[in-house]
Amino acid sequence: MSIIKDFLLQLTLMVIPIFVYFTFITEKVKSDNNKKVLMTFLWGISIILCISFPLSFGQDARLDLRFIPLLFGTLYLGFGPGVFLSVLVILYRLYSGINMGVYTTVLVLLLSLPVILFFQKTFVSSNKDKRIKIAVGLALYYCLVGLTSFGILNGFSLDIVKVQLIHLIFVVAVTWFFTMLMETIREIHQLRTELLNSEKLKVVSELSSVFAHEIRNPMQVTRGFLQLLDDPELPKSKKEYIKISIEELDRANEIIDDFLTFGKPTVNNNIKVNAGYQMERVINIIQGYSQNHHVKIQTKIEDDCWIDANPQKLNQSLINIMKNAVESMPNGGTVWVTCTATTDGNIEIMIKDQGIGMTKKQQDRLGSPFYSLKENGTGLGMMVSFQIIRSFKGTIKVNSEKGRGTEFIILLPQIFQTK
C-alpha cells in the first residue's frame, strides 16, 4: 500500500506543472520567453519534489521520476532549460550528501543529456505519434544507461537488476502516458484557436458581398460627380462636388480598412482600447448588411470608454452579436447600441433588437457549441463571442422575451487614461 501511495504522489508531482501551464500560463502569459521561464521553474520544482519523496523498495532501493520533468523540460523548452534542470538535479543530490548515488546521477546525466538534446529539434518539428515514440525511446535509453551505470559502480545482483527493471517499466509507462496527455491537450488548444479563426472567416465570407455593394456605392457617386466636373456650366458647384467625392472615397477606404483588419489573423496581445471607437467601426462594417435586412441602427456612444482588450477579438465578438441581432428581425426593425461607463468601474456595451426573442430555456443554452436558433446556424459564433468577452475578464448578460426582442449587456473592466 505504501508503494502505491508513493506512486500516486509521484504522478501528482508530474501533473501539477502540466495543469498549471495549460490552465493559467497559456491564457495569461503572452510572451514565449516568459512561458519558457515559468515552465522551467515548474519543472524544476517537480524535480526537487520527486527526489524528495521517492518510492522505496526494501531498505536501500529508492526510485523516483526526476527524469520525466527533466525530459519534458528539455524536449519542449530547449537547450538552456535542459542544461539548467540537469544542473539542478546534480546540485540537489549534492545537497543531500555525497555518496555513490551522486556519482551514478552525474554519470547517467553525462551519457543521457547529449542524446536528449540531439533529438530535441526533431521532437519539436514532429507530429504527435513521432513525439510519443521519441519520448518513450529516450526514457528507455535513460533507464538502460542508469541500470548499466548503477551496476558498474555498485556491482550487479539479482535484486538490483529486478529493482532497475521495475524502474524501467515504471518510467517508460509514465513517460508514454504523460506525453500522450500533453500532446492531446496541445491539440485541443490548437483546435480552439483554429475554431476561433474559422468562425471569423465564415463571417467575413458572409459579409463580403455586402462589402462589395457598399464599396461600389461611393465609387459610383464619386464617378458621377467627377463626370459633372467636366460640365462648363457648373463652375460654382465644382468645389462642393470635389468635397463630396473626397468624402465618399474616404468612406470607401474606411470600409476597406475595417474589412481587412477584421480578416487578419488574431493577435493575442491585449492593449488599451476605446470600446466606443471599436463599436463605431463594427457598426460601419455591419451597416450595409443591416440595410439589406431593412434594419436601422441607433447609437449612443460615449467617449473615453477605455478597456484592456484585443481590438480584433473584440470586433469579432461584437460583429457576431450585431449580426445575430440583425438576422433576428426578418421583417426589419431597429437595433439600439450604447457604450457607456458605469458608476461601478465598468464599460457597458448594450445591443438590443426587436427580433424574435428567446425563451428562458433557449437563453440558458446560448453560447453552447452547436446550439443555434438559425436554421443553418452552428452556434459556434456565439460560443466564440462568449469566450472572447470572458478572456477580457468581462461578462455577458442576456435579457430576452419570446416575440419581444433580445438585449445583450456586455460589462468590461474600465481602465482610465493617465494624464
C-alpha positions as a Markdown table, in Angstrom:
| # | Residue | x | y | z |
|---|---|---|---|---|
| 1 | Met | 0.0 | 0.0 | 0.0 |
| 2 | Ser | 2.9 | 2.4 | 0.8 |
| 3 | Ile | 4.4 | 1.8 | -2.7 |
| 4 | Ile | 1.0 | 2.7 | -4.3 |
| 5 | Lys | 0.8 | 5.9 | -2.3 |
| 6 | Asp | 4.3 | 6.9 | -3.3 |
| 7 | Phe | 3.5 | 6.0 | -6.9 |
| 8 | Leu | 0.4 | 8.2 | -6.9 |
| 9 | Leu | 2.3 | 11.0 | -5.2 |
| 10 | Gln | 5.0 | 10.9 | -8.0 |
| 11 | Leu | 2.2 | 11.0 | -10.6 |
| 12 | Thr | 0.7 | 14.0 | -8.9 |
| 13 | Leu | 4.0 | 15.8 | -8.9 |
| 14 | Met | 4.1 | 15.3 | -12.7 |
| 15 | Val | 0.5 | 16.5 | -13.2 |
| 16 | Ile | 0.9 | 19.8 | -11.4 |
| 17 | Pro | 3.2 | 21.6 | -13.9 |
| 18 | Ile | 1.1 | 20.4 | -16.8 |
| 19 | Phe | -2.1 | 21.5 | -15.2 |
| 20 | Val | -0.7 | 24.9 | -14.2 |
| 21 | Tyr | 0.7 | 25.5 | -17.7 |
| 22 | Phe | -2.4 | 24.7 | -19.7 |
| 23 | Thr | -4.8 | 26.2 | -17.2 |
| 24 | Phe | -3.1 | 29.5 | -16.4 |
| 25 | Ile | 0.1 | 30.2 | -18.3 |
| 26 | Thr | -1.2 | 29.7 | -21.8 |
| 27 | Glu | -4.1 | 32.0 | -21.2 |
| 28 | Lys | -2.4 | 34.7 | -19.0 |
| 29 | Val | 1.2 | 34.8 | -20.2 |
| 30 | Lys | 1.7 | 36.1 | -23.8 |
| 31 | Ser | 5.5 | 36.2 | -24.1 |
| 32 | Asp | 7.1 | 32.9 | -25.2 |
| 33 | Asn | 10.2 | 33.7 | -23.2 |
| 34 | Asn | 8.2 | 34.3 | -20.1 |
| 35 | Lys | 6.3 | 31.0 | -20.7 |
| 36 | Lys | 9.7 | 29.2 | -21.0 |
| 37 | Val | 11.0 | 30.7 | -17.8 |
| 38 | Leu | 7.8 | 29.8 | -15.8 |
| 39 | Met | 7.7 | 26.2 | -17.1 |
| 40 | Thr | 11.4 | 25.7 | -16.4 |
| 41 | Phe | 10.7 | 26.9 | -12.8 |
| 42 | Leu | 7.7 | 24.5 | -12.5 |
| 43 | Trp | 9.6 | 21.5 | -13.9 |
| 44 | Gly | 12.5 | 22.4 | -11.5 |
| 45 | Ile | 10.1 | 22.3 | -8.5 |
| 46 | Ser | 8.7 | 19.0 | -9.8 |
| 47 | Ile | 12.3 | 17.5 | -10.0 |
| 48 | Ile | 13.0 | 18.6 | -6.4 |
| 49 | Leu | 9.8 | 17.1 | -5.1 |
| 50 | Cys | 10.3 | 13.9 | -7.0 |
| 51 | Ile | 13.7 | 13.4 | -5.5 |
| 52 | Ser | 12.5 | 14.4 | -2.0 |
| 53 | Phe | 9.6 | 11.9 | -2.0 |
| 54 | Pro | 10.9 | 8.7 | -3.8 |
| 55 | Leu | 9.4 | 5.3 | -4.0 |
| 56 | Ser | 11.1 | 2.9 | -1.5 |
| 57 | Phe | 11.9 | -0.8 | -2.4 |
| 58 | Gly | 13.3 | -2.7 | 0.5 |
| 59 | Gln | 15.9 | -1.0 | 2.7 |
| 60 | Asp | 18.2 | 0.7 | 0.2 |
| 61 | Ala | 16.4 | 0.9 | -3.1 |
| 62 | Arg | 14.8 | 4.3 | -3.8 |
| 63 | Leu | 13.3 | 5.2 | -7.2 |
| 64 | Asp | 11.8 | 8.5 | -8.5 |
| 65 | Leu | 10.5 | 10.1 | -11.6 |
| 66 | Arg | 13.0 | 13.0 | -11.7 |
| 67 | Phe | 13.9 | 12.1 | -15.3 |
| 68 | Ile | 10.4 | 12.8 | -16.7 |
| 69 | Pro | 10.3 | 16.5 | -15.8 |
| 70 | Leu | 13.9 | 16.8 | -17.0 |
| 71 | Leu | 13.0 | 15.1 | -20.3 |
| 72 | Phe | 9.9 | 17.2 | -20.9 |
| 73 | Gly | 11.7 | 20.4 | -19.9 |
| 74 | Thr | 14.5 | 19.6 | -22.4 |
| 75 | Leu | 12.3 | 18.4 | -25.3 |
| 76 | Tyr | 9.6 | 21.1 | -25.1 |
| 77 | Leu | 11.7 | 24.1 | -23.9 |
| 78 | Gly | 15.2 | 23.5 | -25.5 |
| 79 | Phe | 18.9 | 23.5 | -24.7 |
| 80 | Gly | 19.0 | 26.2 | -21.9 |
| 81 | Pro | 16.2 | 24.8 | -19.7 |
| 82 | Gly | 17.5 | 21.3 | -20.3 |
| 83 | Val | 21.0 | 22.1 | -19.0 |
| 84 | Phe | 19.6 | 24.2 | -16.1 |
| 85 | Leu | 17.4 | 21.3 | -15.0 |
| 86 | Ser | 20.3 | 18.8 | -15.2 |
| 87 | Val | 22.5 | 21.1 | -13.1 |
| 88 | Leu | 19.6 | 21.4 | -10.6 |
| 89 | Val | 19.4 | 17.6 | -10.3 |
| 90 | Ile | 23.1 | 17.3 | -9.5 |
| 91 | Leu | 23.2 | 20.2 | -7.1 |
| 92 | Tyr | 20.2 | 18.9 | -5.2 |
| 93 | Arg | 21.7 | 15.4 | -5.0 |
| 94 | Leu | 25.0 | 17.0 | -3.7 |
| 95 | Tyr | 23.0 | 18.9 | -1.1 |
| 96 | Ser | 21.6 | 15.6 | 0.2 |
| 97 | Gly | 25.1 | 14.3 | 0.7 |
| 98 | Ile | 27.9 | 12.9 | -1.4 |
| 99 | Asn | 27.5 | 9.1 | -1.9 |
| 100 | Met | 27.5 | 6.6 | -4.7 |
| 101 | Gly | 24.1 | 7.8 | -5.8 |
| 102 | Val | 25.6 | 11.2 | -6.7 |
| 103 | Tyr | 28.3 | 9.6 | -8.9 |
| 104 | Thr | 25.6 | 7.4 | -10.6 |
| 105 | Thr | 23.4 | 10.5 | -11.2 |
| 106 | Val | 26.3 | 12.5 | -12.7 |
| 107 | Leu | 27.4 | 9.6 | -15.0 |
| 108 | Val | 23.8 | 8.9 | -16.2 |
| 109 | Leu | 23.2 | 12.6 | -17.0 |
| 110 | Leu | 26.5 | 12.9 | -18.8 |
| 111 | Leu | 25.6 | 10.0 | -21.0 |
| 112 | Ser | 21.8 | 10.9 | -21.4 |
| 113 | Leu | 21.6 | 14.7 | -21.8 |
| 114 | Pro | 23.6 | 14.9 | -25.1 |
| 115 | Val | 21.3 | 12.3 | -26.6 |
| 116 | Ile | 18.2 | 14.1 | -25.5 |
| 117 | Leu | 19.5 | 17.4 | -26.8 |
| 118 | Phe | 20.4 | 15.7 | -30.1 |
| 119 | Phe | 16.7 | 14.6 | -30.6 |
| 120 | Gln | 15.2 | 17.9 | -29.3 |
| 121 | Lys | 14.9 | 19.7 | -32.6 |
| 122 | Thr | 13.5 | 16.5 | -34.3 |
| 123 | Phe | 11.0 | 16.3 | -31.5 |
| 124 | Val | 9.8 | 19.9 | -31.8 |
| 125 | Ser | 9.2 | 19.5 | -35.6 |
| 126 | Ser | 7.5 | 16.1 | -35.4 |
| 127 | Asn | 3.8 | 15.1 | -35.2 |
| 128 | Lys | 2.1 | 13.7 | -32.2 |
| 129 | Asp | 2.8 | 10.0 | -32.9 |
| 130 | Lys | 6.5 | 10.6 | -33.6 |
| 131 | Arg | 6.9 | 12.7 | -30.5 |
| 132 | Ile | 5.5 | 9.9 | -28.3 |
| 133 | Lys | 7.9 | 7.5 | -29.9 |
| 134 | Ile | 10.9 | 9.8 | -29.3 |
| 135 | Ala | 10.0 | 10.5 | -25.7 |
| 136 | Val | 9.4 | 6.8 | -24.9 |
| 137 | Gly | 12.6 | 5.8 | -26.7 |
| 138 | Leu | 14.7 | 8.4 | -24.7 |
| 139 | Ala | 13.1 | 7.2 | -21.5 |
| 140 | Leu | 14.1 | 3.6 | -22.3 |
| 141 | Tyr | 17.6 | 4.7 | -23.2 |
| 142 | Tyr | 17.9 | 6.7 | -19.9 |
| 143 | Cys | 16.8 | 3.7 | -17.8 |
| 144 | Leu | 19.2 | 1.3 | -19.6 |
| 145 | Val | 22.0 | 3.7 | -19.1 |
| 146 | Gly | 21.0 | 4.1 | -15.4 |
| 147 | Leu | 20.9 | 0.3 | -15.0 |
| 148 | Thr | 24.3 | -0.2 | -16.6 |
| 149 | Ser | 25.9 | 2.7 | -14.7 |
| 150 | Phe | 24.5 | 1.6 | -11.3 |
| 151 | Gly | 25.7 | -2.0 | -12.0 |
| 152 | Ile | 29.2 | -0.8 | -12.9 |
| 153 | Leu | 29.5 | 1.4 | -9.8 |
| 154 | Asn | 27.7 | -0.8 | -7.3 |
| 155 | Gly | 28.0 | -4.3 | -8.7 |
| 156 | Phe | 25.3 | -6.4 | -10.3 |
| 157 | Ser | 23.0 | -8.6 | -8.3 |
| 158 | Leu | 19.6 | -10.2 | -9.0 |
| 159 | Asp | 17.8 | -7.8 | -6.6 |
| 160 | Ile | 19.5 | -4.7 | -8.1 |
| 161 | Val | 18.5 | -5.8 | -11.7 |
| 162 | Lys | 15.0 | -6.6 | -10.5 |
| 163 | Val | 14.6 | -3.1 | -9.0 |
| 164 | Gln | 16.1 | -1.4 | -12.0 |
| 165 | Leu | 13.8 | -3.3 | -14.4 |
| 166 | Ile | 10.8 | -2.2 | -12.3 |
| 167 | His | 12.1 | 1.4 | -12.6 |
| 168 | Leu | 12.5 | 1.0 | -16.3 |
| 169 | Ile | 8.9 | -0.2 | -16.8 |
| 170 | Phe | 7.6 | 2.4 | -14.5 |
| 171 | Val | 9.4 | 5.3 | -16.2 |
| 172 | Val | 8.7 | 4.2 | -19.7 |
| 173 | Ala | 4.9 | 3.7 | -19.0 |
| 174 | Val | 4.6 | 7.1 | -17.2 |
| 175 | Thr | 6.5 | 8.9 | -20.0 |
| 176 | Trp | 4.2 | 7.4 | -22.6 |
| 177 | Phe | 1.1 | 8.4 | -20.6 |
| 178 | Phe | 2.1 | 12.0 | -19.9 |
| 179 | Thr | 3.4 | 12.6 | -23.4 |
| 180 | Met | 0.0 | 11.4 | -24.7 |
| 181 | Leu | -1.7 | 13.7 | -22.2 |
| 182 | Met | 0.4 | 16.8 | -23.1 |
| 183 | Glu | 0.1 | 16.2 | -26.8 |
| 184 | Thr | -3.7 | 15.7 | -26.6 |
| 185 | Ile | -4.1 | 18.9 | -24.6 |
| 186 | Arg | -2.0 | 20.8 | -27.1 |
| 187 | Glu | -4.2 | 19.5 | -29.9 |
| 188 | Ile | -7.3 | 20.7 | -28.1 |
| 189 | His | -5.8 | 24.2 | -27.6 |
| 190 | Gln | -4.8 | 24.3 | -31.3 |
| 191 | Leu | -8.3 | 23.3 | -32.3 |
| 192 | Arg | -9.8 | 26.0 | -30.2 |
| 193 | Thr | -7.6 | 28.6 | -31.9 |
| 194 | Glu | -8.5 | 27.2 | -35.3 |
| 195 | Leu | -12.2 | 27.3 | -34.4 |
| 196 | Leu | -11.9 | 31.0 | -33.5 |
| 197 | Asn | -10.2 | 31.8 | -36.7 |
| 198 | Ser | -12.6 | 29.7 | -38.9 |
| 199 | Glu | -15.6 | 31.4 | -37.4 |
| 200 | Lys | -14.1 | 34.7 | -38.3 |
| 201 | Leu | -13.5 | 33.6 | -41.9 |
| 202 | Lys | -17.1 | 32.4 | -42.0 |
| 203 | Val | -18.4 | 35.9 | -41.0 |
| 204 | Val | -16.0 | 37.5 | -43.5 |
| 205 | Ser | -17.3 | 35.3 | -46.3 |
| 206 | Glu | -21.0 | 36.1 | -45.5 |
| 207 | Leu | -20.3 | 39.8 | -45.4 |
| 208 | Ser | -18.1 | 40.0 | -48.4 |
| 209 | Ser | -20.9 | 40.5 | -50.9 |
| 210 | Val | -22.3 | 43.3 | -48.7 |
| 211 | Phe | -18.9 | 45.0 | -48.6 |
| 212 | Ala | -18.7 | 44.8 | -52.4 |
| 213 | His | -22.0 | 46.6 | -52.6 |
| 214 | Glu | -21.1 | 49.2 | -50.0 |
| 215 | Ile | -17.8 | 50.0 | -51.7 |
| 216 | Arg | -19.4 | 50.2 | -55.1 |
| 217 | Asn | -21.9 | 52.8 | -54.0 |
| 218 | Pro | -19.4 | 55.6 | -53.0 |
| 219 | Met | -17.3 | 54.7 | -56.1 |
| 220 | Gln | -20.3 | 55.3 | -58.3 |
| 221 | Val | -21.2 | 58.5 | -56.6 |
| 222 | Thr | -17.6 | 59.8 | -57.0 |
| 223 | Arg | -17.6 | 58.8 | -60.6 |
| 224 | Gly | -20.8 | 60.7 | -61.2 |
| 225 | Phe | -19.6 | 63.8 | -59.6 |
| 226 | Leu | -16.3 | 63.7 | -61.4 |
| 227 | Gln | -18.2 | 63.5 | -64.7 |
| 228 | Leu | -20.2 | 66.5 | -63.7 |
| 229 | Leu | -17.0 | 68.4 | -63.1 |
| 230 | Asp | -16.4 | 68.4 | -66.9 |
| 231 | Asp | -19.6 | 70.4 | -67.4 |
| 232 | Pro | -18.5 | 74.1 | -68.0 |
| 233 | Glu | -21.9 | 75.4 | -66.9 |
| 234 | Leu | -21.4 | 74.3 | -63.3 |
| 235 | Pro | -18.3 | 76.3 | -62.2 |
| 236 | Lys | -19.8 | 77.3 | -58.8 |
| 237 | Ser | -20.6 | 73.7 | -57.8 |
| 238 | Lys | -17.1 | 72.3 | -58.5 |
| 239 | Lys | -15.8 | 72.7 | -55.0 |
| 240 | Glu | -18.9 | 71.1 | -53.5 |
| 241 | Tyr | -18.6 | 68.1 | -55.9 |
| 242 | Ile | -15.0 | 67.7 | -55.1 |
| 243 | Lys | -15.7 | 67.7 | -51.4 |
| 244 | Ile | -18.4 | 65.1 | -51.7 |
| 245 | Ser | -16.2 | 63.0 | -54.0 |
| 246 | Ile | -13.4 | 63.0 | -51.4 |
| 247 | Glu | -15.8 | 62.2 | -48.6 |
| 248 | Glu | -17.1 | 59.2 | -50.5 |
| 249 | Leu | -13.7 | 57.9 | -51.3 |
| 250 | Asp | -12.7 | 58.3 | -47.6 |
| 251 | Arg | -15.8 | 56.3 | -46.6 |
| 252 | Ala | -14.9 | 53.5 | -49.0 |
| 253 | Asn | -11.4 | 53.5 | -47.7 |
| 254 | Glu | -12.6 | 53.2 | -44.1 |
| 255 | Ile | -14.8 | 50.2 | -45.1 |
| 256 | Ile | -11.9 | 48.5 | -46.8 |
| 257 | Asp | -9.6 | 49.1 | -43.8 |
| 258 | Asp | -12.2 | 47.7 | -41.4 |
| 259 | Phe | -12.8 | 44.7 | -43.6 |
| 260 | Leu | -9.0 | 43.9 | -43.9 |
| 261 | Thr | -8.5 | 44.4 | -40.1 |
| 262 | Phe | -11.2 | 42.0 | -39.3 |
| 263 | Gly | -9.8 | 39.4 | -41.7 |
| 264 | Lys | -6.3 | 39.5 | -40.3 |
| 265 | Pro | -5.1 | 36.6 | -38.1 |
| 266 | Thr | -5.8 | 37.2 | -34.5 |
| 267 | Val | -3.0 | 38.7 | -32.3 |
| 268 | Asn | -3.2 | 37.6 | -28.7 |
| 269 | Asn | -1.7 | 40.7 | -27.1 |
| 270 | Asn | -4.2 | 43.0 | -25.3 |
| 271 | Ile | -3.8 | 46.7 | -25.5 |
| 272 | Lys | -5.6 | 49.8 | -24.2 |
| 273 | Val | -8.7 | 50.1 | -26.5 |
| 274 | Asn | -11.5 | 52.6 | -26.8 |
| 275 | Ala | -14.6 | 50.3 | -26.8 |
| 276 | Gly | -16.7 | 53.2 | -28.2 |
| 277 | Tyr | -14.5 | 53.7 | -31.1 |
| 278 | Gln | -14.4 | 49.9 | -31.8 |
| 279 | Met | -18.2 | 49.8 | -31.6 |
| 280 | Glu | -18.4 | 52.6 | -34.3 |
| 281 | Arg | -16.1 | 50.6 | -36.5 |
| 282 | Val | -18.2 | 47.5 | -36.1 |
| 283 | Ile | -21.3 | 49.5 | -37.0 |
| 284 | Asn | -19.5 | 50.7 | -40.1 |
| 285 | Ile | -18.8 | 47.1 | -41.0 |
| 286 | Ile | -22.3 | 45.9 | -40.4 |
| 287 | Gln | -24.2 | 48.9 | -41.8 |
| 288 | Gly | -24.6 | 47.6 | -45.3 |
| 289 | Tyr | -25.7 | 44.2 | -44.0 |
| 290 | Ser | -28.4 | 45.8 | -41.8 |
| 291 | Gln | -29.7 | 48.0 | -44.6 |
| 292 | Asn | -30.1 | 44.9 | -46.8 |
| 293 | His | -32.3 | 43.5 | -44.0 |
| 294 | His | -34.2 | 46.8 | -43.6 |
| 295 | Val | -32.8 | 47.2 | -40.1 |
| 296 | Lys | -31.9 | 50.6 | -38.7 |
| 297 | Ile | -29.1 | 51.1 | -36.1 |
| 298 | Gln | -29.4 | 53.8 | -33.4 |
| 299 | Thr | -26.4 | 54.6 | -31.3 |
| 300 | Lys | -25.5 | 56.3 | -28.1 |
| 301 | Ile | -21.7 | 56.0 | -27.7 |
| 302 | Glu | -19.7 | 57.9 | -25.1 |
| 303 | Asp | -16.1 | 58.9 | -25.4 |
| 304 | Asp | -13.3 | 57.5 | -23.2 |
| 305 | Cys | -14.7 | 54.0 | -22.9 |
| 306 | Trp | -11.2 | 52.5 | -22.4 |
| 307 | Ile | -10.7 | 48.8 | -21.7 |
| 308 | Asp | -7.9 | 46.3 | -21.8 |
| 309 | Ala | -8.6 | 44.1 | -24.8 |
| 310 | Asn | -7.5 | 42.8 | -28.2 |
| 311 | Pro | -9.3 | 45.0 | -30.8 |
| 312 | Gln | -9.6 | 42.3 | -33.4 |
| 313 | Lys | -11.1 | 39.8 | -31.0 |
| 314 | Leu | -13.4 | 42.5 | -29.5 |
| 315 | Asn | -14.6 | 43.4 | -33.0 |
| 316 | Gln | -15.2 | 39.8 | -33.9 |
| 317 | Ser | -17.4 | 39.3 | -30.8 |
| 318 | Leu | -19.4 | 42.4 | -31.4 |
| 319 | Ile | -19.9 | 41.6 | -35.1 |
| 320 | Asn | -21.3 | 38.2 | -34.2 |
| 321 | Ile | -23.7 | 39.7 | -31.7 |
| 322 | Met | -24.7 | 42.5 | -34.1 |
| 323 | Lys | -25.2 | 40.1 | -37.0 |
| 324 | Asn | -27.4 | 37.9 | -34.9 |
| 325 | Ala | -29.5 | 40.9 | -33.8 |
| 326 | Val | -30.0 | 42.0 | -37.5 |
| 327 | Glu | -30.9 | 38.4 | -38.6 |
| 328 | Ser | -33.4 | 38.1 | -35.7 |
| 329 | Met | -35.7 | 40.7 | -37.4 |
| 330 | Pro | -36.8 | 39.1 | -40.8 |
| 331 | Asn | -39.3 | 41.9 | -41.3 |
| 332 | Gly | -36.9 | 44.7 | -40.4 |
| 333 | Gly | -36.7 | 46.9 | -37.3 |
| 334 | Thr | -34.3 | 48.8 | -35.1 |
| 335 | Val | -31.1 | 47.8 | -33.2 |
| 336 | Trp | -30.1 | 50.1 | -30.3 |
| 337 | Val | -26.4 | 50.2 | -29.5 |
| 338 | Thr | -24.9 | 52.0 | -26.5 |
| 339 | Cys | -21.5 | 52.2 | -25.0 |
| 340 | Thr | -21.3 | 53.9 | -21.6 |
| 341 | Ala | -19.2 | 54.0 | -18.4 |
| 342 | Thr | -21.0 | 52.7 | -15.3 |
| 343 | Thr | -20.6 | 54.0 | -11.7 |
| 344 | Asp | -19.0 | 50.7 | -10.6 |
| 345 | Gly | -15.9 | 50.9 | -12.8 |
| 346 | Asn | -17.1 | 49.0 | -15.9 |
| 347 | Ile | -17.8 | 49.8 | -19.5 |
| 348 | Glu | -21.3 | 48.7 | -20.5 |
| 349 | Ile | -22.0 | 47.8 | -24.2 |
| 350 | Met | -25.7 | 47.2 | -24.8 |
| 351 | Ile | -27.0 | 45.7 | -28.1 |
| 352 | Lys | -30.8 | 45.5 | -28.2 |
| 353 | Asp | -33.1 | 44.3 | -31.0 |
| 354 | Gln | -36.8 | 43.9 | -31.8 |
| 355 | Gly | -36.4 | 40.4 | -33.0 |
| 356 | Ile | -38.0 | 37.0 | -32.4 |
| 357 | Gly | -36.6 | 36.8 | -28.8 |
| 358 | Met | -35.9 | 33.7 | -26.8 |
| 359 | Thr | -37.4 | 31.6 | -24.1 |
| 360 | Lys | -35.6 | 31.1 | -20.7 |
| 361 | Lys | -34.6 | 27.6 | -21.8 |
| 362 | Gln | -33.1 | 29.0 | -25.0 |
| 363 | Gln | -31.2 | 31.7 | -23.1 |
| 364 | Asp | -29.6 | 29.1 | -20.8 |
| 365 | Arg | -28.2 | 27.2 | -23.8 |
| 366 | Leu | -27.0 | 30.3 | -25.6 |
| 367 | Gly | -23.2 | 30.2 | -26.1 |
| 368 | Ser | -23.1 | 26.4 | -26.1 |
| 369 | Pro | -21.4 | 24.8 | -29.1 |
| 370 | Phe | -23.6 | 23.7 | -32.0 |
| 371 | Tyr | -26.7 | 25.3 | -30.5 |
| 372 | Ser | -28.3 | 27.9 | -32.7 |
| 373 | Leu | -31.8 | 29.3 | -33.3 |
| 374 | Lys | -31.0 | 29.8 | -37.0 |
| 375 | Glu | -31.9 | 27.0 | -39.4 |
| 376 | Asn | -28.4 | 26.7 | -40.8 |
| 377 | Gly | -26.5 | 28.0 | -37.8 |
| 378 | Thr | -23.8 | 26.1 | -35.8 |
| 379 | Gly | -23.8 | 28.2 | -32.6 |
| 380 | Leu | -20.1 | 28.5 | -32.8 |
| 381 | Gly | -20.1 | 32.2 | -33.5 |
| 382 | Met | -21.9 | 33.0 | -30.2 |
| 383 | Met | -19.8 | 30.5 | -28.3 |
| 384 | Val | -16.6 | 32.2 | -29.5 |
| 385 | Ser | -18.1 | 35.6 | -28.7 |
| 386 | Phe | -18.7 | 34.5 | -25.1 |
| 387 | Gln | -15.2 | 33.1 | -24.8 |
| 388 | Ile | -13.7 | 36.3 | -26.1 |
| 389 | Ile | -15.6 | 38.5 | -23.6 |
| 390 | Arg | -14.6 | 36.2 | -20.7 |
| 391 | Ser | -10.9 | 36.3 | -21.9 |
| 392 | Phe | -11.1 | 40.1 | -21.3 |
| 393 | Lys | -12.4 | 39.4 | -17.7 |
| 394 | Gly | -15.9 | 40.6 | -18.8 |
| 395 | Thr | -19.4 | 39.2 | -18.5 |
| 396 | Ile | -22.3 | 38.9 | -20.9 |
| 397 | Lys | -25.9 | 39.2 | -19.6 |
| 398 | Val | -28.8 | 38.3 | -21.9 |
| 399 | Asn | -32.3 | 39.6 | -21.4 |
| 400 | Ser | -34.9 | 38.2 | -23.8 |
| 401 | Glu | -38.6 | 37.5 | -24.2 |
| 402 | Lys | -40.2 | 35.5 | -26.9 |
| 403 | Gly | -41.6 | 37.8 | -29.6 |
| 404 | Arg | -40.3 | 40.9 | -27.8 |
| 405 | Gly | -36.6 | 41.0 | -28.8 |
| 406 | Thr | -33.3 | 40.4 | -27.1 |
| 407 | Glu | -30.9 | 42.6 | -25.1 |
| 408 | Phe | -27.2 | 41.8 | -24.7 |
| 409 | Ile | -25.4 | 43.6 | -22.0 |
| 410 | Ile | -21.6 | 43.3 | -22.0 |
| 411 | Leu | -19.6 | 44.5 | -19.0 |
| 412 | Leu | -15.9 | 45.0 | -19.3 |
| 413 | Pro | -13.5 | 46.4 | -16.7 |
| 414 | Gln | -12.8 | 50.1 | -17.3 |
| 415 | Ile | -9.2 | 51.4 | -17.4 |
| 416 | Phe | -8.6 | 55.1 | -17.0 |
| 417 | Gln | -6.4 | 57.4 | -19.2 |
| 418 | Thr | -3.4 | 58.8 | -17.4 |
| 419 | Lys | -2.8 | 62.4 | -18.0 |
